[in-house]
């Protein structure tokens, strides 16, 4: 056999081996890969991609409770609380002892004002504590229900227990301080917050202290806390955002721009357009649009980035560019409700009421509860009545 034929044979064998390995991967392994990628996306706060990964895992393993729990986390982070609730409920149905899903669901339910729902939250917290007696999070969530039910002292006791069990639970300490404020005991609330930054000297704790002082109107102390948070963790998104807001208030615009640039460079997608928005709002609109365009080129799947770019185009009367972008989006996905809503607004502004109504009709057919679609549809109807 010639050397060339041997090389070809080895190449074919290697390719066959790779193909075999790919085909031999079990459903469990495939689901595990989707789940791991989803968790990585959650850590990066890329919730839309995390949702896609966990959805893929759920299709392969529809009886895996933790996948539905992670789906709930992603939905909640995106503000889709109805689907988050359904996902947590599914996780608990598959595994009645899934405490993390129970607590996340209870926390969402604790926002209700209905007595029977809040009493159910209390029972869910008790169940979580029976499974994990050291759970400070269960105590915190029980306290939320107790606060809603009007028993502030009982809530304070639950929160005090939560803080004692887990001093690093910043949310528990903040909620305890809020309870003391509601009870008109500002010194006790401040003592809780000062103890928090002493026990847990993290950026998150100092951010919370800054917000507390801002609430009390103690601006100088709030500003000091913000600077301390940014000093402790120069890459903490919340610390950088609060610092930028402080610099803007002090009219330190160059410093604010630099801070927002650092914030936008972090992997957190919530702030990727922070600097572009700052440029736009401070009159540097052409520069802002160039930055928006660069962001959209890198993150074309991000509908929020696309929406802000389209709105920037419209604000600067670059209507053809907005139309071209939306036409491309709808060509790729005719059911893109965000693009349809934007095009409806654009068409209404151009006095194309029938076309705008058609776009809004498509949105409402897919999502009858879309408040934004109903709002713009009312605008269309009002403009027709004025004719």
C-alpha positions in Angstrom: 0.0 0.0 0.0 1.4 3.4 -1.0 2.0 6.1 1.6 -0.7 8.3 0.1 -3.3 5.4 0.4 -2.3 4.8 4.0 -2.8 8.5 4.9 -6.2 8.4 3.1 -7.2 5.2 5.0 -6.2 6.6 8.3 -8.2 9.8 7.6 -11.3 7.8 6.7 -10.9 5.7 9.9 -10.5 8.8 12.0 -13.6 10.4 10.5 -15.6 7.2 11.0 -14.4 7.1 14.7 -15.5 10.7 15.2 -18.9 10.1 13.6 -19.3 7.0 15.7 -18.5 8.8 18.9 -21.0 11.6 18.0 -23.7 9.0 17.2 -22.9 7.0 20.3 -23.5 9.9 22.7 -26.5 8.9 24.9 -29.5 11.1 25.5 -28.4 11.6 29.1 -25.0 12.9 27.9 -26.6 15.2 25.4 -29.0 16.6 28.0 -26.1 17.1 30.4 -24.2 19.1 27.8 -27.2 21.4 27.2 -27.7 21.8 31.0 -24.1 22.6 31.5 -24.1 25.2 28.8 -27.3 26.7 30.2 -25.7 27.0 33.6 -22.7 28.7 32.0 -25.0 31.2 30.3 -26.8 31.9 33.6 -23.5 32.7 35.2 -22.8 35.1 32.4 -26.3 36.5 32.8 -27.1 35.6 29.2 -30.6 34.5 30.1 -32.0 34.2 26.6 -29.3 31.7 25.6 -29.6 29.9 28.9 -33.3 29.4 28.2 -32.6 27.9 24.8 -30.1 25.4 26.3 -32.4 24.3 29.1 -35.3 24.0 26.7 -33.2 21.7 24.5 -32.3 19.6 27.6 -36.0 19.4 28.7 -37.0 18.0 25.3 -34.4 15.2 25.6 -35.1 14.5 29.3 -38.7 15.7 30.1 -38.7 14.1 33.5 -35.5 15.8 34.9 -36.7 18.1 37.7 -33.6 20.2 37.9 -33.8 21.2 34.2 -37.2 22.7 34.8 -35.9 24.5 37.9 -33.1 26.0 35.8 -35.7 26.9 33.2 -37.7 28.7 35.9 -34.6 30.7 36.9 -34.0 31.8 33.3 -37.6 32.8 32.7 -37.7 34.8 36.0 -34.5 36.6 35.1 -36.1 37.6 31.8 -39.2 38.8 33.6 -41.5 36.1 32.3 -42.9 35.1 35.7 -45.9 33.1 34.4 -43.6 30.6 32.7 -41.2 30.7 35.6 -44.1 29.6 37.9 -45.0 26.8 35.5 -41.4 25.6 35.4 -41.0 25.6 39.2 -44.3 23.7 39.5 -43.2 21.2 37.0 -39.9 20.7 38.9 -41.7 20.1 42.1 -44.2 17.7 40.4 -41.2 15.6 39.2 -39.4 15.9 42.6 -41.5 16.9 45.6 -38.3 17.4 47.6 -36.8 19.9 45.2 -36.3 22.7 47.8 -34.7 25.2 45.4 -37.8 25.1 43.1 -40.1 25.3 46.2 -38.4 28.4 47.5 -38.2 30.2 44.2 -41.9 29.5 43.6 -42.8 30.6 47.1 -40.8 33.9 46.6 -42.9 34.7 43.5 -46.1 33.8 45.3 -45.1 36.1 48.2 -45.7 39.1 46.0 -49.4 38.4 46.1 -51.8 40.2 48.4 -54.3 37.3 48.7 -54.3 35.9 52.2 -54.8 32.3 51.1 -51.7 32.5 48.8 -49.6 34.1 51.5 -50.7 31.4 53.9 -49.6 28.8 51.3 -46.2 30.5 51.1 -45.9 30.1 54.9 -46.6 26.4 54.6 -44.1 26.0 51.7 -41.5 27.7 53.8 -42.2 25.3 56.7 -41.9 22.3 54.3 -38.5 23.7 53.1 -37.3 24.1 56.7 -38.4 20.5 57.4 -36.1 19.3 54.6 -33.3 21.8 55.4 -33.6 23.2 59.0 -30.6 25.5 58.3 -32.1 27.2 55.3 -31.9 31.0 55.9 -33.6 31.5 52.5 -36.7 29.6 53.7 -36.8 31.9 56.8 -36.5 35.0 54.6 -39.3 33.9 52.3 -41.5 33.0 55.2 -40.8 36.5 56.5 -42.0 38.0 53.2 -45.3 36.3 53.6 -45.6 37.4 57.3 -44.9 41.0 56.3 -47.6 40.9 53.6 -50.0 39.4 56.2 -49.2 42.4 58.5 -47.3 40.5 61.2 -44.2 42.7 61.2 -42.8 41.4 64.5 -43.1 37.8 63.5 -41.5 38.7 60.2 -38.6 40.4 62.0 -38.1 37.4 64.2 -37.9 35.1 61.1 -35.4 37.5 59.5 -33.3 37.7 62.6 -33.1 33.9 62.7 -32.2 33.9 59.0 -29.4 36.4 59.5 -28.1 34.5 62.5 -28.1 31.2 60.5 -26.5 32.8 57.5 -24.8 36.2 58.0 -23.8 36.3 54.3 -27.4 36.3 53.2 -27.5 39.9 52.1 -31.2 39.8 51.1 -32.2 38.6 54.5 -30.4 41.5 56.2 -31.8 44.1 53.8 -35.3 42.8 54.3 -34.8 42.9 58.1 -33.7 46.5 57.9 -36.7 47.3 55.7 -39.0 45.7 58.3 -37.4 47.9 61.0 -38.0 51.0 58.9 -41.7 50.0 58.4 -41.8 49.8 62.2 -40.4 53.3 62.4 -37.2 52.2 64.0 -34.5 53.7 61.8 -31.7 53.3 64.3 -32.4 49.5 64.5 -32.5 49.3 60.7 -29.2 51.1 60.4 -27.6 48.8 63.0 -28.6 45.8 60.8 -27.1 47.4 57.7 -23.9 48.4 59.5 -23.5 44.9 60.9 -24.0 43.5 57.4 -21.1 45.4 55.9 -19.0 44.5 59.0 -19.8 40.8 58.7 -19.9 40.7 54.9 -17.7 43.5 53.5 -18.6 42.8 49.9 -19.5 45.1 47.1 -23.1 43.8 47.3 -23.3 44.7 51.0 -21.9 48.2 50.5 -24.3 48.8 47.5 -27.2 47.8 49.8 -26.0 50.2 52.5 -25.7 53.0 49.9 -29.3 52.4 48.8 -30.4 52.4 52.4 -28.8 55.8 53.1 -30.2 57.2 49.9 -33.7 56.1 51.1 -33.1 58.0 54.3 -31.9 61.1 52.4 -28.4 60.8 53.8 -26.6 61.6 50.5 -23.0 61.9 51.7 -23.1 58.6 53.4 -24.8 57.0 50.4 -22.1 58.4 48.1 -19.3 57.0 50.4 -20.9 53.6 50.3 -21.1 53.6 46.5 -17.4 54.5 46.2 -16.5 51.8 48.7 -18.4 49.2 46.7 -16.6 50.2 43.5 -13.3 50.1 45.3 -13.9 46.6 46.7 -14.9 45.2 43.3 -14.1 47.4 40.4 -15.9 44.9 38.0 -19.1 44.6 40.0 -21.9 45.7 37.6 -24.1 47.1 40.3 -21.2 49.1 41.9 -20.2 50.5 38.5 -23.7 51.5 37.6 -24.3 53.3 41.0 -20.9 55.0 40.7 -21.8 56.2 37.2 -25.1 57.6 38.4 -23.3 59.4 41.3 -20.8 60.9 38.8 -23.7 62.1 36.5 -25.4 63.7 39.5 -22.1 65.5 40.4 -21.8 66.5 36.7 -18.6 64.6 36.4 -19.5 63.6 32.8 -16.1 62.5 31.6 -15.7 60.2 34.6 -19.3 58.9 34.2 -18.6 58.1 30.5 -15.4 56.2 31.4 -17.3 54.3 34.2 -20.1 53.3 31.8 -17.6 52.2 29.2 -16.1 49.8 31.8 -19.6 48.7 32.7 -20.5 48.0 29.0 -17.3 45.9 28.6 -18.3 43.5 31.3 -19.9 40.2 30.2 -23.3 41.1 31.8 -25.6 41.6 28.8 -27.9 43.9 30.9 -25.4 46.7 30.6 -23.8 46.1 27.2 -25.4 49.2 25.8 -24.9 51.4 28.9 -22.2 53.5 27.3 -24.1 53.9 24.0 -27.2 55.1 25.8 -25.0 57.6 27.7 -23.6 59.0 24.5 -27.1 59.2 23.0 -28.6 61.0 26.0 -25.7 63.5 26.2 -26.1 64.6 22.6 -23.4 62.5 20.9 -25.9 60.8 18.8 -23.8 59.8 15.7 -21.2 58.3 18.0 -23.9 56.5 19.9 -25.4 55.0 16.8 -22.0 53.8 15.6 -21.7 52.1 19.0 -25.2 50.6 18.8 -24.4 49.3 15.3 -21.2 47.6 16.6 -23.1 46.0 19.4 -25.8 44.8 17.1 -23.2 43.3 14.7 -21.8 41.3 17.6 -25.2 40.4 19.2 -27.7 40.3 16.4 -29.8 37.8 18.4 -30.4 40.4 21.2 -33.8 42.0 20.6 -33.2 44.7 23.2 -30.0 45.8 21.4 -31.9 45.8 18.1 -34.8 47.8 19.5 -32.5 50.5 20.9 -30.8 50.8 17.6 -34.1 51.1 15.7 -35.3 53.7 18.2 -32.0 55.6 17.8 -32.5 55.6 14.0 -36.0 56.9 14.4 -34.9 59.6 16.8 -32.4 60.8 14.3 -34.8 60.5 11.4 -32.8 57.7 9.7 -36.1 56.0 8.9 -34.8 54.0 5.8 -32.2 52.3 8.0 -34.8 51.4 10.6 -37.1 50.0 7.9 -34.3 47.9 6.3 -33.3 46.4 9.7 -36.9 45.5 10.6 -37.5 44.1 7.1 -34.5 41.8 7.5 -35.6 40.7 10.9 -39.1 39.8 9.7 -37.7 38.0 6.6 -35.8 35.8 8.9 -38.7 35.3 11.3 -42.1 36.5 10.3 -43.4 35.8 13.8 -40.9 38.2 15.5 -43.4 40.1 17.6 -40.9 42.7 18.8 -40.0 43.6 15.1 -43.7 43.7 14.2 -44.4 46.1 17.1 -41.6 48.4 16.0 -42.7 48.3 12.4 -46.2 49.1 13.5 -45.0 52.2 15.3 -42.9 53.2 12.3 -45.9 52.8 10.0 -48.2 54.7 12.2 -45.7 57.6 12.3 -45.7 57.6 8.5 -49.5 57.7 8.5 -49.8 54.1 7.2 -52.6 53.1 9.5 -53.8 50.0 7.6 -50.3 48.5 7.5 -49.8 49.4 11.2 -53.1 47.7 12.1 -52.1 44.6 10.1 -48.8 44.3 12.0 -50.6 44.8 15.4 -53.2 42.2 14.4 -50.5 39.7 13.9 -49.0 40.4 17.3 -52.4 40.1 19.0 -53.1 36.9 17.2 -49.9 35.4 18.7 -50.1 37.2 22.0 -53.6 38.4 22.8 -52.5 39.8 26.2 -49.8 42.1 24.8 -50.3 45.4 26.5 -48.0 47.2 24.1 -49.9 45.9 21.1 -53.2 47.0 22.6 -51.8 50.4 23.4 -50.6 51.0 19.8 -53.8 49.5 18.4 -55.8 52.1 20.4 -53.5 54.8 18.8 -54.4 53.5 15.3 -58.2 53.5 16.1 -58.0 57.0 17.6 -56.2 58.3 14.5 -58.9 56.7 12.3 -61.7 58.4 14.3 -60.1 61.8 13.9 -60.3 61.5 10.1 
